[in-house]
Amino acid sequence: MPLELHRQGLPLTEITRLLGLDRKSVRRHIAKGLELPAYGPRVRRSKGVSPFLPYLRERLAAYTGLTAVRL
């Protein structure tokens, strides 16, 4: 996309404003003759605490004054 816009004669600052990218990134892609990579949705990672959630909820229910930091 930045390469096409550059070929149409748009200035670098206008291209960066339209695409919402950093000026140096756009300049690098234009210099190399590359298009922007198309990224897909990221895979959600499970949290490290997930296996312990039932235990943590049980402890918080048993001790209402207990904070997450102390737990």
N, CA, C and O atoms as a CHARMM CRD file, in Angstrom:
* protein
*
  284
    1    1 MET  N      0.80300  -1.18900   0.00000 PROA 1      0.00000
    2    1 MET  CA     0.00000   0.00000   0.00000 PROA 1      0.00000
    3    1 MET  C      0.85900   1.27200   0.00000 PROA 1      0.00000
    4    1 MET  O      0.57700   2.18600  -0.77500 PROA 1      0.00000
    5    2 PRO  N      1.90400   1.36300   0.84800 PROA 2      0.00000
    6    2 PRO  CA     2.69500   2.59400   0.80400 PROA 2      0.00000
    7    2 PRO  C      3.40000   2.77500  -0.52600 PROA 2      0.00000
    8    2 PRO  O      3.57700   3.90100  -0.99000 PROA 2      0.00000
    9    3 LEU  N      3.80200   1.67700  -1.14100 PROA 3      0.00000
   10    3 LEU  CA     4.47900   1.77200  -2.43300 PROA 3      0.00000
   11    3 LEU  C      3.52900   2.30700  -3.50300 PROA 3      0.00000
   12    3 LEU  O      3.91900   3.13800  -4.32300 PROA 3      0.00000
   13    4 GLU  N      2.29900   1.83800  -3.49500 PROA 4      0.00000
   14    4 GLU  CA     1.31100   2.32500  -4.45700 PROA 4      0.00000
   15    4 GLU  C      1.03200   3.81200  -4.25500 PROA 4      0.00000
   16    4 GLU  O      0.95200   4.57400  -5.21900 PROA 4      0.00000
   17    5 LEU  N      0.88300   4.21800  -2.99500 PROA 5      0.00000
   18    5 LEU  CA     0.62500   5.62500  -2.70700 PROA 5      0.00000
   19    5 LEU  C      1.81400   6.49200  -3.10600 PROA 5      0.00000
   20    5 LEU  O      1.63800   7.61300  -3.58300 PROA 5      0.00000
   21    6 HSD  N      3.01200   5.97600  -2.91200 PROA 6      0.00000
   22    6 HSD  CA     4.21500   6.71100  -3.30400 PROA 6      0.00000
   23    6 HSD  C      4.27500   6.87300  -4.82000 PROA 6      0.00000
   24    6 HSD  O      4.65100   7.93200  -5.32300 PROA 6      0.00000
   25    7 ARG  N      3.90600   5.82400  -5.54100 PROA 7      0.00000
   26    7 ARG  CA     3.90000   5.89000  -7.01300 PROA 7      0.00000
   27    7 ARG  C      2.85600   6.87100  -7.52700 PROA 7      0.00000
   28    7 ARG  O      3.00700   7.43900  -8.60800 PROA 7      0.00000
   29    8 GLN  N      1.79500   7.06800  -6.74700 PROA 8      0.00000
   30    8 GLN  CA     0.77200   8.03300  -7.14100 PROA 8      0.00000
   31    8 GLN  C      1.20700   9.46900  -6.86600 PROA 8      0.00000
   32    8 GLN  O      0.52600  10.41300  -7.26800 PROA 8      0.00000
   33    9 GLY  N      2.33200   9.63500  -6.18800 PROA 9      0.00000
   34    9 GLY  CA     2.88000  10.96000  -5.95700 PROA 9      0.00000
   35    9 GLY  C      2.56000  11.56800  -4.60700 PROA 9      0.00000
   36    9 GLY  O      2.82300  12.75100  -4.39200 PROA 9      0.00000
   37   10 LEU  N      2.00200  10.79600  -3.69600 PROA 10     0.00000
   38   10 LEU  CA     1.72500  11.33500  -2.36500 PROA 10     0.00000
   39   10 LEU  C      3.01900  11.50500  -1.58000 PROA 10     0.00000
   40   10 LEU  O      3.90000  10.64800  -1.65500 PROA 10     0.00000
   41   11 PRO  N      3.14800  12.59100  -0.83200 PROA 11     0.00000
   42   11 PRO  CA     4.34200  12.76700   0.00100 PROA 11     0.00000
   43   11 PRO  C      4.36600  11.77100   1.15600 PROA 11     0.00000
   44   11 PRO  O      3.34000  11.22500   1.56100 PROA 11     0.00000
   45   12 LEU  N      5.55400  11.56100   1.65900 PROA 12     0.00000
   46   12 LEU  CA     5.77000  10.59000   2.73300 PROA 12     0.00000
   47   12 LEU  C      4.92000  10.90200   3.96900 PROA 12     0.00000
   48   12 LEU  O      4.35900   9.99300   4.58000 PROA 12     0.00000
   49   13 THR  N      4.82700  12.16600   4.33300 PROA 13     0.00000
   50   13 THR  CA     4.05600  12.52000   5.52200 PROA 13     0.00000
   51   13 THR  C      2.57100  12.20200   5.34100 PROA 13     0.00000
   52   13 THR  O      1.90500  11.78900   6.29100 PROA 13     0.00000
   53   14 GLU  N      2.06100  12.38900   4.15000 PROA 14     0.00000
   54   14 GLU  CA     0.65500  12.08000   3.88400 PROA 14     0.00000
   55   14 GLU  C      0.41200  10.57200   3.92500 PROA 14     0.00000
   56   14 GLU  O     -0.62700  10.12300   4.40800 PROA 14     0.00000
   57   15 ILE  N      1.36500   9.79300   3.41900 PROA 15     0.00000
   58   15 ILE  CA     1.24000   8.33200   3.45100 PROA 15     0.00000
   59   15 ILE  C      1.22800   7.84200   4.89400 PROA 15     0.00000
   60   15 ILE  O      0.41800   6.98700   5.25300 PROA 15     0.00000
   61   16 THR  N      2.11500   8.37600   5.71800 PROA 16     0.00000
   62   16 THR  CA     2.16500   7.95300   7.12000 PROA 16     0.00000
   63   16 THR  C      0.88200   8.33500   7.85100 PROA 16     0.00000
   64   16 THR  O      0.39800   7.58300   8.69600 PROA 16     0.00000
   65   17 ARG  N      0.34000   9.49000   7.52900 PROA 17     0.00000
   66   17 ARG  CA    -0.89700   9.92800   8.16700 PROA 17     0.00000
   67   17 ARG  C     -2.06600   9.03300   7.75700 PROA 17     0.00000
   68   17 ARG  O     -2.89900   8.68100   8.59300 PROA 17     0.00000
   69   18 LEU  N     -2.13300   8.66800   6.49200 PROA 18     0.00000
   70   18 LEU  CA    -3.22100   7.81100   6.00900 PROA 18     0.00000
   71   18 LEU  C     -3.16200   6.40500   6.60000 PROA 18     0.00000
   72   18 LEU  O     -4.18900   5.83500   6.96600 PROA 18     0.00000
   73   19 LEU  N     -1.96100   5.85600   6.69000 PROA 19     0.00000
   74   19 LEU  CA    -1.80800   4.47800   7.13900 PROA 19     0.00000
   75   19 LEU  C     -1.64100   4.35500   8.64500 PROA 19     0.00000
   76   19 LEU  O     -1.79900   3.26600   9.19700 PROA 19     0.00000
   77   20 GLY  N     -1.32600   5.45000   9.31400 PROA 20     0.00000
   78   20 GLY  CA    -1.13300   5.40200  10.75200 PROA 20     0.00000
   79   20 GLY  C      0.14000   4.66500  11.14000 PROA 20     0.00000
   80   20 GLY  O      0.19100   4.00300  12.17700 PROA 20     0.00000
   81   21 LEU  N      1.16100   4.78000  10.31000 PROA 21     0.00000
   82   21 LEU  CA     2.43100   4.09700  10.56000 PROA 21     0.00000
   83   21 LEU  C      3.52800   5.11400  10.82100 PROA 21     0.00000
   84   21 LEU  O      3.36500   6.30900  10.57200 PROA 21     0.00000
   85   22 ASP  N      4.64300   4.62000  11.32400 PROA 22     0.00000
   86   22 ASP  CA     5.79900   5.46600  11.55800 PROA 22     0.00000
   87   22 ASP  C      6.44400   5.84400  10.22800 PROA 22     0.00000
   88   22 ASP  O      6.46000   5.05500   9.28300 PROA 22     0.00000
   89   23 ARG  N      6.96700   7.04800  10.17500 PROA 23     0.00000
   90   23 ARG  CA     7.58600   7.57300   8.96100 PROA 23     0.00000
   91   23 ARG  C      8.75800   6.70700   8.50000 PROA 23     0.00000
   92   23 ARG  O      8.93700   6.47900   7.30400 PROA 23     0.00000
   93   24 LYS  N      9.56000   6.22400   9.46500 PROA 24     0.00000
   94   24 LYS  CA    10.72000   5.40500   9.10400 PROA 24     0.00000
   95   24 LYS  C     10.30500   4.05700   8.53200 PROA 24     0.00000
   96   24 LYS  O     10.96800   3.53400   7.63700 PROA 24     0.00000
   97   25 SER  N      9.23100   3.49700   9.03100 PROA 25     0.00000
   98   25 SER  CA     8.75100   2.21400   8.50700 PROA 25     0.00000
   99   25 SER  C      8.27600   2.36300   7.06800 PROA 25     0.00000
  100   25 SER  O      8.57300   1.53100   6.21100 PROA 25     0.00000
  101   26 VAL  N      7.53600   3.43200   6.81900 PROA 26     0.00000
  102   26 VAL  CA     7.04100   3.66200   5.46200 PROA 26     0.00000
  103   26 VAL  C      8.20600   3.91200   4.51600 PROA 26     0.00000
  104   26 VAL  O      8.21900   3.39800   3.39700 PROA 26     0.00000
  105   27 ARG  N      9.17300   4.68700   4.95100 PROA 27     0.00000
  106   27 ARG  CA    10.33300   4.97600   4.10900 PROA 27     0.00000
  107   27 ARG  C     11.10300   3.69100   3.78200 PROA 27     0.00000
  108   27 ARG  O     11.54600   3.50200   2.64900 PROA 27     0.00000
  109   28 ARG  N     11.26000   2.81100   4.77500 PROA 28     0.00000
  110   28 ARG  CA    11.97100   1.55000   4.56200 PROA 28     0.00000
  111   28 ARG  C     11.23600   0.66500   3.56400 PROA 28     0.00000
  112   28 ARG  O     11.86700   0.06700   2.69300 PROA 28     0.00000
  113   29 HSD  N      9.91800   0.57200   3.67400 PROA 29     0.00000
  114   29 HSD  CA     9.15200  -0.25800   2.74500 PROA 29     0.00000
  115   29 HSD  C      9.19300   0.30200   1.32700 PROA 29     0.00000
  116   29 HSD  O      9.25200  -0.46100   0.36400 PROA 29     0.00000
  117   30 ILE  N      9.16400   1.60300   1.19200 PROA 30     0.00000
  118   30 ILE  CA     9.25100   2.21500  -0.13500 PROA 30     0.00000
  119   30 ILE  C     10.62500   1.97400  -0.73400 PROA 30     0.00000
  120   30 ILE  O     10.73200   1.64500  -1.91500 PROA 30     0.00000
  121   31 ALA  N     11.68300   2.13100   0.06100 PROA 31     0.00000
  122   31 ALA  CA    13.05200   1.95000  -0.43300 PROA 31     0.00000
  123   31 ALA  C     13.29900   0.51800  -0.89500 PROA 31     0.00000
  124   31 ALA  O     13.99200   0.29500  -1.88800 PROA 31     0.00000
  125   32 LYS  N     12.73500  -0.45200  -0.18000 PROA 32     0.00000
  126   32 LYS  CA    12.93400  -1.85800  -0.54100 PROA 32     0.00000
  127   32 LYS  C     11.94500  -2.32100  -1.60600 PROA 32     0.00000
  128   32 LYS  O     12.07900  -3.42200  -2.13800 PROA 32     0.00000
  129   33 GLY  N     10.95500  -1.49100  -1.91900 PROA 33     0.00000
  130   33 GLY  CA     9.94900  -1.87700  -2.89900 PROA 33     0.00000
  131   33 GLY  C      9.00200  -2.92800  -2.38100 PROA 33     0.00000
  132   33 GLY  O      8.47800  -3.73200  -3.15300 PROA 33     0.00000
  133   34 LEU  N      8.77200  -2.93200  -1.06400 PROA 34     0.00000
  134   34 LEU  CA     7.93000  -3.94700  -0.44200 PROA 34     0.00000
  135   34 LEU  C      6.56600  -3.37900  -0.08500 PROA 34     0.00000
  136   34 LEU  O      6.40400  -2.17600   0.11900 PROA 34     0.00000
  137   35 GLU  N      5.60200  -4.26500  -0.01500 PROA 35     0.00000
  138   35 GLU  CA     4.29100  -3.91000   0.51300 PROA 35     0.00000
  139   35 GLU  C      4.25400  -4.28100   1.99300 PROA 35     0.00000
  140   35 GLU  O      5.09600  -5.04500   2.46400 PROA 35     0.00000
  141   36 LEU  N      3.31200  -3.75800   2.70300 PROA 36     0.00000
  142   36 LEU  CA     3.17800  -4.08000   4.11800 PROA 36     0.00000
  143   36 LEU  C      2.74900  -5.53000   4.28300 PROA 36     0.00000
  144   36 LEU  O      1.90100  -6.00300   3.52700 PROA 36     0.00000
  145   37 PRO  N      3.30500  -6.23800   5.23800 PROA 37     0.00000
  146   37 PRO  CA     2.87500  -7.62100   5.46100 PROA 37     0.00000
  147   37 PRO  C      1.45000  -7.65500   5.99600 PROA 37     0.00000
  148   37 PRO  O      1.04600  -6.79600   6.77900 PROA 37     0.00000
  149   38 ALA  N      0.71300  -8.63800   5.57000 PROA 38     0.00000
  150   38 ALA  CA    -0.66700  -8.80400   6.04500 PROA 38     0.00000
  151   38 ALA  C     -0.64500  -9.74100   7.24400 PROA 38     0.00000
  152   38 ALA  O     -0.34900 -10.92900   7.11100 PROA 38     0.00000
  153   39 TYR  N     -0.95400  -9.20700   8.39400 PROA 39     0.00000
  154   39 TYR  CA    -0.96200 -10.00800   9.60400 PROA 39     0.00000
  155   39 TYR  C     -2.37400 -10.50800   9.85500 PROA 39     0.00000
  156   39 TYR  O     -3.34800  -9.78100   9.65800 PROA 39     0.00000
  157   40 GLY  N     -2.47200 -11.74100  10.28900 PROA 40     0.00000
  158   40 GLY  CA    -3.76300 -12.31800  10.64000 PROA 40     0.00000
  159   40 GLY  C     -4.03400 -12.12000  12.11400 PROA 40     0.00000
  160   40 GLY  O     -3.22300 -11.52700  12.82500 PROA 40     0.00000
  161   41 PRO  N     -5.16100 -12.60800  12.57600 PROA 41     0.00000
  162   41 PRO  CA    -5.44100 -12.47800  14.01100 PROA 41     0.00000
  163   41 PRO  C     -4.46500 -13.30900  14.83400 PROA 41     0.00000
  164   41 PRO  O     -4.05200 -14.39500  14.42600 PROA 41     0.00000
  165   42 ARG  N     -4.11100 -12.79100  15.97500 PROA 42     0.00000
  166   42 ARG  CA    -3.15900 -13.48300  16.84100 PROA 42     0.00000
  167   42 ARG  C     -3.86200 -14.57600  17.63800 PROA 42     0.00000
  168   42 ARG  O     -5.04200 -14.47500  17.97300 PROA 42     0.00000
  169   43 VAL  N     -3.10800 -15.60400  17.92300 PROA 43     0.00000
  170   43 VAL  CA    -3.63000 -16.70600  18.71900 PROA 43     0.00000
  171   43 VAL  C     -3.59300 -16.30200  20.18700 PROA 43     0.00000
  172   43 VAL  O     -2.56400 -15.83900  20.68000 PROA 43     0.00000
  173   44 ARG  N     -4.70800 -16.47400  20.88300 PROA 44     0.00000
  174   44 ARG  CA    -4.75400 -16.12600  22.29600 PROA 44     0.00000
  175   44 ARG  C     -4.02700 -17.18400  23.10400 PROA 44     0.00000
  176   44 ARG  O     -4.27300 -18.38000  22.95200 PROA 44     0.00000
  177   45 ARG  N     -3.14000 -16.73400  23.95300 PROA 45     0.00000
  178   45 ARG  CA    -2.40200 -17.64200  24.81900 PROA 45     0.00000
  179   45 ARG  C     -3.14500 -17.79700  26.12900 PROA 45     0.00000
  180   45 ARG  O     -3.78900 -16.86700  26.61400 PROA 45     0.00000
  181   46 SER  N     -3.04700 -18.96500  26.67900 PROA 46     0.00000
  182   46 SER  CA    -3.66500 -19.16800  27.98300 PROA 46     0.00000
  183   46 SER  C     -2.78000 -18.54000  29.05100 PROA 46     0.00000
  184   46 SER  O     -1.55800 -18.48400  28.91100 PROA 46     0.00000
  185   47 LYS  N     -3.39500 -18.08200  30.08800 PROA 47     0.00000
  186   47 LYS  CA    -2.65300 -17.45200  31.17500 PROA 47     0.00000
  187   47 LYS  C     -2.07100 -18.52800  32.08100 PROA 47     0.00000
  188   47 LYS  O     -2.64100 -19.61200  32.20300 PROA 47     0.00000
  189   48 GLY  N     -0.97100 -18.24400  32.70100 PROA 48     0.00000
  190   48 GLY  CA    -0.30900 -19.21100  33.56800 PROA 48     0.00000
  191   48 GLY  C     -1.09700 -19.55700  34.81400 PROA 48     0.00000
  192   48 GLY  O     -0.86100 -20.59300  35.43600 PROA 48     0.00000
  193   49 VAL  N     -2.03400 -18.69200  35.18400 PROA 49     0.00000
  194   49 VAL  CA    -2.79600 -18.90000  36.40400 PROA 49     0.00000
  195   49 VAL  C     -4.06700 -19.72100  36.13700 PROA 49     0.00000
  196   49 VAL  O     -4.72800 -20.14800  37.08300 PROA 49     0.00000
  197   50 SER  N     -4.41100 -19.94400  34.88300 PROA 50     0.00000
  198   50 SER  CA    -5.66700 -20.61600  34.53200 PROA 50     0.00000
  199   50 SER  C     -5.88400 -21.95500  35.24000 PROA 50     0.00000
  200   50 SER  O     -6.99800 -22.19800  35.70400 PROA 50     0.00000
  201   51 PRO  N     -4.89900 -22.82900  35.34800 PROA 51     0.00000
  202   51 PRO  CA    -5.14900 -24.10600  36.02500 PROA 51     0.00000
  203   51 PRO  C     -5.48300 -23.95700  37.51200 PROA 51     0.00000
  204   51 PRO  O     -6.06100 -24.86500  38.10800 PROA 51     0.00000
  205   52 PHE  N     -5.13000 -22.84200  38.10400 PROA 52     0.00000
  206   52 PHE  CA    -5.30500 -22.63900  39.54100 PROA 52     0.00000
  207   52 PHE  C     -6.52800 -21.80200  39.89600 PROA 52     0.00000
  208   52 PHE  O     -6.77400 -21.54900  41.07500 PROA 52     0.00000
  209   53 LEU  N     -7.29900 -21.36800  38.90000 PROA 53     0.00000
  210   53 LEU  CA    -8.43600 -20.49200  39.17200 PROA 53     0.00000
  211   53 LEU  C     -9.45500 -21.10000  40.14100 PROA 53     0.00000
  212   53 LEU  O     -9.90100 -20.39300  41.04500 PROA 53     0.00000
  213   54 PRO  N     -9.84600 -22.36800  40.00200 PROA 54     0.00000
  214   54 PRO  CA   -10.80700 -22.91100  40.97600 PROA 54     0.00000
  215   54 PRO  C    -10.28600 -22.83300  42.42300 PROA 54     0.00000
  216   54 PRO  O    -11.03300 -22.47100  43.33300 PROA 54     0.00000
  217   55 TYR  N     -9.03600 -23.16400  42.62600 PROA 55     0.00000
  218   55 TYR  CA    -8.44500 -23.09500  43.96900 PROA 55     0.00000
  219   55 TYR  C     -8.43500 -21.65600  44.47300 PROA 55     0.00000
  220   55 TYR  O     -8.77900 -21.40000  45.62700 PROA 55     0.00000
  221   56 LEU  N     -8.04300 -20.71900  43.61600 PROA 56     0.00000
  222   56 LEU  CA    -7.97100 -19.32400  44.03300 PROA 56     0.00000
  223   56 LEU  C     -9.34900 -18.78000  44.39600 PROA 56     0.00000
  224   56 LEU  O     -9.49400 -18.04900  45.37700 PROA 56     0.00000
  225   57 ARG  N    -10.35500 -19.13300  43.61000 PROA 57     0.00000
  226   57 ARG  CA   -11.71400 -18.69000  43.91400 PROA 57     0.00000
  227   57 ARG  C    -12.19600 -19.27800  45.24300 PROA 57     0.00000
  228   57 ARG  O    -12.86300 -18.60100  46.02500 PROA 57     0.00000
  229   58 GLU  N    -11.85400 -20.52800  45.48600 PROA 58     0.00000
  230   58 GLU  CA   -12.23200 -21.18400  46.74100 PROA 58     0.00000
  231   58 GLU  C    -11.59400 -20.46700  47.93000 PROA 58     0.00000
  232   58 GLU  O    -12.26300 -20.21500  48.93200 PROA 58     0.00000
  233   59 ARG  N    -10.32000 -20.14200  47.82800 PROA 59     0.00000
  234   59 ARG  CA    -9.61600 -19.46400  48.91100 PROA 59     0.00000
  235   59 ARG  C    -10.19000 -18.06700  49.13900 PROA 59     0.00000
  236   59 ARG  O    -10.36000 -17.64900  50.28400 PROA 59     0.00000
  237   60 LEU  N    -10.49000 -17.34300  48.06100 PROA 60     0.00000
  238   60 LEU  CA   -11.04300 -15.99500  48.20600 PROA 60     0.00000
  239   60 LEU  C    -12.43700 -16.03900  48.83500 PROA 60     0.00000
  240   60 LEU  O    -12.80500 -15.14800  49.60000 PROA 60     0.00000
  241   61 ALA  N    -13.21400 -17.08200  48.50800 PROA 61     0.00000
  242   61 ALA  CA   -14.54600 -17.21900  49.10500 PROA 61     0.00000
  243   61 ALA  C    -14.43800 -17.57000  50.59100 PROA 61     0.00000
  244   61 ALA  O    -15.24500 -17.10400  51.39600 PROA 61     0.00000
  245   62 ALA  N    -13.45300 -18.38400  50.95700 PROA 62     0.00000
  246   62 ALA  CA   -13.28900 -18.80300  52.34700 PROA 62     0.00000
  247   62 ALA  C    -12.77600 -17.65900  53.22400 PROA 62     0.00000
  248   62 ALA  O    -13.17800 -17.53900  54.38200 PROA 62     0.00000
  249   63 TYR  N    -11.90800 -16.83500  52.69000 PROA 63     0.00000
  250   63 TYR  CA   -11.30500 -15.73600  53.44800 PROA 63     0.00000
  251   63 TYR  C    -11.61900 -14.43000  52.72600 PROA 63     0.00000
  252   63 TYR  O    -10.86100 -14.00800  51.85300 PROA 63     0.00000
  253   64 THR  N    -12.71000 -13.79900  53.07500 PROA 64     0.00000
  254   64 THR  CA   -13.17100 -12.59700  52.36000 PROA 64     0.00000
  255   64 THR  C    -12.22000 -11.41400  52.51200 PROA 64     0.00000
  256   64 THR  O    -12.19200 -10.54400  51.64200 PROA 64     0.00000
  257   65 GLY  N    -11.45700 -11.35800  53.56900 PROA 65     0.00000
  258   65 GLY  CA   -10.53300 -10.24200  53.77700 PROA 65     0.00000
  259   65 GLY  C     -9.20000 -10.43800  53.08500 PROA 65     0.00000
  260   65 GLY  O     -8.34000  -9.55900  53.14100 PROA 65     0.00000
  261   66 LEU  N     -9.01500 -11.55900  52.44100 PROA 66     0.00000
  262   66 LEU  CA    -7.75900 -11.88200  51.79100 PROA 66     0.00000
  263   66 LEU  C     -7.62800 -11.12000  50.46700 PROA 66     0.00000
  264   66 LEU  O     -8.55300 -11.10200  49.65500 PROA 66     0.00000
  265   67 THR  N     -6.48200 -10.50200  50.26700 PROA 67     0.00000
  266   67 THR  CA    -6.25400  -9.78900  49.01000 PROA 67     0.00000
  267   67 THR  C     -5.53700 -10.70200  48.03700 PROA 67     0.00000
  268   67 THR  O     -4.96500 -11.72000  48.42500 PROA 67     0.00000
  269   68 ALA  N     -5.57500 -10.33100  46.78000 PROA 68     0.00000
  270   68 ALA  CA    -4.90700 -11.12500  45.75300 PROA 68     0.00000
  271   68 ALA  C     -3.40600 -11.14300  45.96700 PROA 68     0.00000
  272   68 ALA  O     -2.75500 -12.14400  45.66700 PROA 68     0.00000
  273   69 VAL  N     -2.84900 -10.07100  46.47500 PROA 69     0.00000
  274   69 VAL  CA    -1.41300 -10.00600  46.72400 PROA 69     0.00000
  275   69 VAL  C     -1.00800 -10.99000  47.81300 PROA 69     0.00000
  276   69 VAL  O     -0.00700 -11.69400  47.68000 PROA 69     0.00000
  277   70 ARG  N     -1.77800 -11.03700  48.87800 PROA 70     0.00000
  278   70 ARG  CA    -1.47100 -11.93800  49.99500 PROA 70     0.00000
  279   70 ARG  C     -1.72700 -13.38700  49.61300 PROA 70     0.00000
  280   70 ARG  O     -1.06300 -14.29100  50.12100 PROA 70     0.00000
  281   71 LEU  N     -2.68700 -13.61400  48.71900 PROA 71     0.00000
  282   71 LEU  CA    -3.00900 -14.97100  48.30000 PROA 71     0.00000
  283   71 LEU  C     -1.83900 -15.56100  47.54600 PROA 71     0.00000
  284   71 LEU  O     -1.90500 -16.70700  47.10200 PROA 71     0.00000
